[in-house]
Amino acid sequence: MEPIPGEDRFEMLLSEGQSGGAEFGYITLAGEQFLTFTPRIDLNLGGLGLGIQVPLNIRSPLGKKEGAGDKDWGGLIRYEDWDGSTEWLKVIRYVRIGNKRDPYYLRAGELAADVGHGTIMGRY
């Protein structure tokens, strides 16, 4: 297959270990109903790794209280989730320096674990 023109510029982002996904749900907060949507991406930049997510609570028109959501972002995204400066830190899931089995490895943030010891099935 012919390479895509300019593909070499994105080689680092296209390497193994890049992944993404999203989480959907429906919750009730303070008596109001919200659809939850959390897009996630894991970036593997060689010896560095970064997990990013954007948890969004989207106000449902079904359970909206009178006067609620007046300050919402775009009239939909719950303002109370993003009104404090420290709440913006929830965008970073984890930061990783090194890789497992390297002499030096550090991962801070969300915990990740493997089940078992890898004899029968590795990385399950």
N, C-alpha and C positions, 0 to 999 in steps of 0.2 A: 504494500500500500504506500502511496506517495505521502511524504511528510507534508503537513499543513504549513504554508508559508508563515514564518514568524513564530513557529512553535517552540523554537529553541529559547526564545525570550521567557517563556513560561515554564521551562524545564523544572525549576525548583518547586513550583506550585503543583506540577503534574506528577511529582514523584510519589512513590508508595507511601502510604500513611496518611494521605489527605482523605478526609471523609466529611460528610455533612449529613444533616437530617433535620427533622422537625418533630415537634411534639404538639399534639392537639388535645384539648380537653374542654370541660365545662364546669365552672365552679360558682359558688355563691359566696360573696364577700359583703359583710355588713348588710345583709338582706337584699343585695342586688345580684343579678345574674351576669356572668361574664363568660365569653369564649376565650380560652387561653390558646396562644400560639407562640411557640418558642423555637425559632430557627437556630440551628447549631452548626458550627464548623470547627474542625480540628485541623490545624496547620502543622505540618511536620517540616521544619526548615533545617534538616540535618541534625545538628546537636541541640537545636532549640525546638521546642514545641509550644503551641499556644492553642487553648480551647476558648472559643468565643460563642456566646449565646445572647439572644435578645428576648427575654421573657416579656410577652405582651398580654395584657388583660384587655380584651375588646368588649366594651359595654354592649350587652344584649338589649335590643329594644323591647323584649318581652318582659323583663323584670326591672325596668328603669323607674326609679322613684321621681317624684315631682321635684324639679330643680337640681337633681343629681347630674353630675357630669358637665356642669357649666364650664369648667376649666379644662376638660379633657382635650388631649392632643388630637386635632383634626375632628373633634366631636365624637371620637370613638375610643381612643386608647386612654385608659385610666390614669389620670394625672397624679393621684396619690402614690402610685408606684415609682414615680420618677421625680418627686418634688424635693428630695434631699440630695446633697452632694455625694454622700456615701452610698446612696442607692444605685449610682451609676457603676459601682464596682461589681455588681452582680453580672455584668456583661462578660467579665473574665472568669471562665470556669476553672482554668488551671494554667500554670506556667511550668514548663519542663526544661531542665538543662541536662544534657547528656541523654543517653539511651540506657534502657535496662541492660544489664550485663557489662556495661562500661565500668572502668575503675571509679568514676565519679558520676553520680546520678542524683538529681534532686527534682522532686515534683511537689509543687505547692498549689493548694486549691482543692478542687473536687477530688475525692479518692477514687482510685480505679483498682480493681483486683482481678486476678485470674483464679479460676476454680481448679483445684488439684495441683499436682506438681509437674505435669507435663509428660509423664512416662507413657500413659495410654493415649492421651489426646492433649496436644499443646495449644495454648492460647484460646481455650474454650470460654 
